[in-house]
Amino acid sequence: MTKEKFDAIVVGAGMSGNAAAYTMASRGLKVLQLERGEYPGSKNVQGAILYANMLETIIPEFRDDAPLERHLVEQRFWLMDDTSHTGMHYRSEDFNEPTPNRYTIIRAPFDKWFSRKVREAGATVLCETTATELVLDGWGKVIGVRTDRAGDTIHAEVVVLAEGVNGLLGTRAGFRKVPKPEAVALAVKEMHFLPEEVIAERFGLTGDQGCVIEAAGTISRGMAGLGFLYTNKESISLGIGCLVSDFAATMENPYTLLDAFKDHPSIRPLLAGSEVKEYAAHLIPEGGYKAIPQLFGNGWVVVGDAGQLNNAVHREGSNLAMTSGRIAGEAISIIKSQGCPMATENLSLYKAMLDKSFVVKDLKKYKDMPALLHTNSRNFFMTYPQLLSQAAQNFVRVDGTPKIEKEKATTAAFVKARSRWGLFSDAVRLALAWR
Amino acid sequence: MTAPVVRIEDRLYQNRYLVDAGRPHIKVRPHQSPSANLLALTRICPAKCYEVNENGQVEVTADGCMECGTCRILCEANGDIDWSYPRGGFGVLFKFG
């Protein structure tokens, strides 16, 4: 192994690493992929929703054998206070299409499947191997990696850093900084098992139809955060995540938060009788466009979570990871086919291609959203959900109060909580950040 | 209405780990009194790996660590902790993820 030289080494076997390794191997490049887990997926955590389009671009026939849980027919957005939720639900028969658009997945089996495709494409996948260090030559070009296995440097023309949100190689080499506490969320998650028919009945689903709930409000206790509930075939993935900076400032405890979310009167009946089989925690990049580090250099590129390529507003991560991995793989294959060196100026092709894709365009659209939500978390995640709940209850409860007085009371509650100027400026800032 | 209390030990018991005995991947730098961020870890570490000892210093037991990296984000830059990945194959092994 040590005497061999590879066209590319991919560090990590998550979504971005698998996409990169598959893309390059299927184009005939000699690829080595390193994964520190016992099997691909054993260190990976996600909700998880798979967006078909981005995988279809890489593996068009993935539906034949990929371990998919349910195709989504219903999405529920909830604003919660302590006793209620106000919801916006979207369910459509249109989602029962021959090639559905979104699926729930469970990452460990899914990643094993993806890794099998990578090996079938011709890449060498080495598990239980932690890459410890990038190796540079005298001119500062990355020429390979060192691992915790005995042996010398493993050499390659280029190293693809698909090392995840906590990637060590790129930060140790000084290519990018460790993310700031306000640029990452800590999410905790549990896997709740229930019989398939119970899940179908509780959510009104037939066959492999699925439903997901995403919820914000007092469940995050004033922190910028989001709860989620995703239906799998025979389990429910349930979790909650908040910014690490907010956790540090409030000293809130993540699993207490998770337990309170599970015990919320709107959630509890959906989980009743379930058996929990796993508890996981993971960081999610939330810094958006402004937190994207340098993505390429002399002999290296960064893809996926390691590059902060995550759209927090739309809760899309793995599709950006997959797409950045694919694009990096394509760019490297093009450079290789032209017989050019994997130097900084040539690898800039990756960034140029990424800039033209939805990945960077979407992140750019919401570039001001992370700062807005971070600095106004109490208003957006505590005050407004409470006000909305009061307003909704006031609207539906019939108690002999004239409607005009009810409306006045609702308006007065909003003005009292945020003032007219506060309401106006919140609306303007939200609109500007969304633009 | 209070949520049923699930002990963190019971929660982590559901997970699979291969502990690299004698080679912890996180170390706390010796200190007299902990920084605010280091102290915060005793509350916010999702595996409750950090605890205050009888001398008021923060200690880490990384056996139940889920390798999320929250402590690295908060305490690596200021030198409070040394953070690394476990050796290949060791640490948490998610069955579902």
Interface residues (C-beta under 8 A of the other chain):
Chain A: R36 G37 E38 G41 S42 K43 N44 V45 Q46 A48 I106 R107 A108 D111 C127 E128 T129 T130 T147 D148 R149 V165 N166 L168 V178 P179 K180 P181 V184 L186 V188 M191 S235 V244 F247 A248 M251 E252 N253 P254 Y255 T256 D259 A260 K262 D263 P265 V276 K277 E278 Y279 A280 A281 H282 L283
Chain B: M1 T2 A3 P4 V5 V6 I8 R11 L12 Q14 N15 L18 A36 N37 A40 R43 I44 P46 A47 M66 E67 C68 G69 T70 R72 I73 L74 E76 A77 S84 Y85 P86 R87 G88 G89 G91 V92 L93 F94 K95 F96 G97
